[in-house]
Amino acid sequence: MHRLSSPVAHALIPVAALIGIAFALYQWYLVSKIKVSVDNQTHENGNGNVNGENGTHEMEEGVDGLDVRKKCAEIQEAVSIEYKYLGYFMNAFAVVLFLFLGSVHNFSTHKKPCAYDESKLCHSPVANAVFSCIAFILGALTSVLSGYLGMKIATYANARTTLEAQKGVGPAFIVAYRSGAVMGFLLASLALLVLYIAINVFKLYFHDDWEGLYDSITGYGLGGSSVALFGRVGGGIYTKAADVGADLVGKVERNIPEDDPRNPAVIADNVGDNVGDIAGMGSDLFGSYAESSCAALFVASISSFGINHEFPAMMYPLLISSMGIIVCLITTLFVTDFQKLTTIKDIGPALKNQILISTVLMTGGVALVTFVTLPVHFTLFDFGREKHVKNWPVKDVANSCKTGAATNVIFGLALGYKSVIIPIFAIAVAIYVGFALAAMYGIALAALGMLSTIATGLSIDAYGPISDNAGGIAEMAGMPHNVRETTDALDAAGNTTAAIGKGFAIGSAALVSLALFGAYVSRVGLDTVNVLNKKVIIGLLVGAMLPYWFSALTMKSVGSAALKMVEEVRRQFNEIPGLMEGTAKPDYATCVKISTDASIKKMIAPGALVMVTPLITGTFFGTETLAGLLAGALVSGVQVAISASNSGGAWDNAKKYIEAGASEHARLLGPKGSEAHKAAVIGDTIGDPLKDTSGPSLNILIKLMAVESLVFAPFFKI
């Protein structure tokens, strides 16, 4: 089979990214054809209506507390405040990054011997510092843009999904999934395009110094993951504080339905779904994509084809992502155009088939890219040794993308600790095969294998919160019961696939972190990491403790914010006459402010713990201690993340089991408002911060510490 030429490789990547963007815009156009007009006059019946003559859906503003435009404004305000503080952080950390990296060799502007080939000269430490800062800012801005676009899309789609639910489950599903696809394809395409442009712009300065080029480009992953951390933690605190307050007082104490407009915390809860589940997940998976790409590019830059400047082979990770966009596009058409949903029971299989189809198609796609891109034989740097590799085993590494399907079993396990077993074995197998075939490059490719279908994964993840909020709008607008049943069915399927998404994020985070760990060890010149070394074992112990410290901070943050929310909701029910009767409106703004303030203030300590620990360890205790710290955090963090996510999921499912009343046993435990149901709601509120704040945030902890250590490695090495 003929090898891919450099011009063709140069063309394929941006073309695939632009196709993905065009497809996202087309999906947006299809969703936008559902026109929503806001009727400024309040009618007595309080229901939205559909004008069948012109196809324009009318939703009344201010009916039963529903103000669509006000809700969008609340989301905009919450996100703007959070992003303002993120802007301060980005500027401050960029200065720190420059000072640390530039101080190597006392801010020398002269070329220095390359780290892996001292017979050649590489660019100065100051150049590395400047371009690392630029890459960091690019990654951070792309992550912010990804989260922002995701929330704009979600808020745009929520009401349209609700209104389409009046026609049946099929139309509502299509709108929700198309809207999720807009976010999925925009994020995947933007991430690929920005990284590709950055590489080519940086190359204008670095020329043949590929070591310096790809060393600097790792800042892109650091920027993306830094924003993701604060987005996940801040968004998680925001949404769970509101969720816990709304459920404990509304469901348990006042026995009113979920998303009832009489509940003062209901708007904050719905806003939180967008801030946490949409922006947080988007930034998280963008960070994983950026880091895995940067790790693979860095390891490849010191391989035989990197040293020989074989551009198509170097671009192998980006070509995999390009193939992923095309594969996900075809996969999306199966559910939106080729397959028609007619009943509620079709929803779950349709979503799961998206994962299955994309995995099968991507396996063949990666094999094709491998044979036309990589040399028949090449050499990789393997901890001070050279590993000779053939391109045919790399095809088997592509099968590691099936590890994502293996995480299917996670949501079916009853207990959090027990649910750790199968995913850890699956991850271990992927690591063993990847490392045996292509050393740390194989691990990075395994991570890319899971993330190659990120567009489909994000489409499914975004679909869930869109459906959830659609149900909230239906309840608040007082729409017919069958509409709420349809949106609840969409949401239930989304909850199931969300469990797959969490496993997907955790598994990819483990592989990404290990690839970054290998790149760090190579960069600082460690041939081995000896666990019997006193420095390493100290690092291991402290690193293994960090996920627990981090979880304690995030859990306490949610608890304290939820306490304020509960007190405020109780106060309003007690002090506002006619609130329970529905003749008076609650003060939604105060509850939104509680969540917003908590998310801003409480995200600082967990974020500082993650960002500062590697800097202190590497600076004062050395590269070996930091290697131990990263290994300990990886091993401990993955398992705590899985158990936390699935413990919370088990409690959530127990509540939904009783509420659904689909079996005789469930009906005996119910109905809603029974003692068993109240106990289940309490369990669900305990599990909420586990599965939606601490668990998902731990993915970013292990990735961010590893990529930060890699970026600062030149400073730690001196």
Salt bridges, closest charged atoms under 4 A:
ASP39 OD2 - HIS43 NE2 2.82
GLU61 OE1 - ARG69 NH2 2.59
GLU164 OE2 - HIS57 NE2 3.26
GLU164 OE2 - LYS167 NZ 3.15
ASP208 OD1 - HIS309 ND1 3.73
ASP209 OD2 - HIS123 ND1 2.93
ASP215 OD2 - ARG523 NE 2.93
ASP243 OD2 - LYS240 NZ 2.93
GLU253 OE2 - ARG570 NH2 2.50
GLU258 OE1 - LYS251 NZ 3.23
ASP259 OD2 - ARG484 NH2 3.40
ASP260 OD2 - ARG262 NH2 2.85
ASP284 OD2 - ARG232 NE 3.52
ASP284 OD1 - LYS703 NZ 2.72
GLU310 OE1 - ARG3 NH2 3.52
GLU475 OE1 - ARG484 NH1 3.55
GLU485 OE2 - HIS481 NE2 3.07
ASP488 OD1 - ARG484 NE 2.84
GLU568 OE2 - ARG571 NH2 2.73
GLU575 OE1 - ARG571 NH1 3.03
ASP597 OD2 - LYS593 NZ 2.75
ASP652 OD1 - LYS655 NZ 3.94
ASP652 OD1 - LYS656 NZ 2.72
ASP652 OD2 - LYS691 NZ 3.78
GLU659 OE2 - LYS251 NZ 3.38
GLU659 OE2 - HIS677 NE2 2.82
GLU664 OE1 - ARG667 NH2 3.37
ASP684 OD2 - LYS655 NZ 2.94
ASP688 OD1 - LYS240 NZ 3.70
ASP688 OD1 - LYS691 NZ 3.59
ASP692 OD2 - LYS240 NZ 3.00
ASP692 OD1 - LYS502 NZ 3.48
ASP692 OD2 - LYS691 NZ 2.78
